[in-house]
Amino acid sequence: MSETITRDAFVPKAGGVTMFTTTWCGYCARLKSQMTKAGVPFREVDIEHTPGTAELVAEVNGGNQTVPTLVFPDGSTATNPSLAEVQSRI
């Protein structure tokens, strides 16, 4: 029996985010670069290599596996947010 992956497993500590990505996503690469330069801590999770995460991303995006999708310390999510939005929510 496989274990169900939930958003709770990816809620980060205060001050950081969890970022669902793929290796080929240009928007992901841009946001990762911006967050790194701004000193925003993040955990990157590749939805093509981490079982159950593509389904989790689809669940919070109306059935679409859209990345980057971020999870914030309060458990909320955002899809393709700006750096300013990320910083305001951590």
C-alpha positions in Angstrom: 0.0 0.0 0.0 1.5 3.4 -0.9 1.5 6.3 1.5 -0.5 9.4 0.5 1.6 12.5 0.3 0.1 15.6 1.8 1.0 19.3 1.7 1.7 19.1 5.5 4.8 17.0 4.7 6.2 20.0 2.8 5.4 22.9 5.1 8.7 24.7 5.8 9.9 26.3 8.9 9.3 30.1 9.4 11.4 32.2 7.0 11.7 29.6 4.2 9.6 28.0 1.5 9.3 24.6 -0.2 9.5 25.0 -4.0 8.1 22.3 -6.3 10.0 22.3 -9.6 11.2 20.4 -12.7 14.7 20.5 -14.2 13.4 22.1 -17.4 11.3 24.9 -16.0 12.6 28.3 -16.9 10.3 30.1 -14.4 11.6 27.8 -11.7 15.3 28.5 -12.5 14.6 32.3 -12.5 12.8 32.2 -9.1 15.5 29.9 -7.6 18.2 32.4 -8.7 16.2 35.4 -7.3 15.6 33.7 -4.0 19.2 32.6 -3.7 20.5 36.1 -4.4 17.9 37.5 -1.9 18.9 35.0 0.8 15.5 33.3 0.9 16.0 29.7 2.2 14.2 27.1 0.2 13.8 23.4 -0.2 13.6 22.3 -3.8 11.4 19.2 -4.7 11.5 17.9 -8.3 8.0 16.7 -9.1 9.3 14.3 -11.7 11.6 12.5 -9.3 9.7 12.6 -6.0 6.8 10.2 -5.9 3.4 11.7 -5.2 4.4 15.3 -5.5 3.2 15.8 -9.1 -0.3 14.8 -7.9 0.0 17.2 -4.9 1.0 20.1 -7.2 -2.0 19.2 -9.5 -4.3 19.2 -6.5 -3.4 22.7 -5.5 -3.5 24.0 -9.1 -6.9 22.9 -10.3 -5.6 19.6 -11.8 -2.5 21.2 -13.5 1.0 20.2 -12.7 2.2 23.8 -12.8 5.6 24.8 -11.4 7.0 26.6 -9.6 4.5 26.0 -6.9 5.6 27.1 -3.4 4.4 26.1 0.0 4.8 28.7 2.8 5.2 28.3 6.5 1.5 28.8 7.1 0.7 25.9 4.7 -0.6 28.2 2.0 0.6 27.9 -1.6 1.3 30.1 -4.6 2.0 29.3 -8.2 4.8 31.2 -10.0 4.9 34.0 -7.5 7.2 37.0 -7.7 10.2 37.3 -5.4 8.4 40.2 -3.7 5.3 38.0 -3.0 7.6 35.2 -1.6 9.4 37.6 0.7 6.1 39.1 1.9 4.7 35.7 2.8 7.6 34.3 4.8 
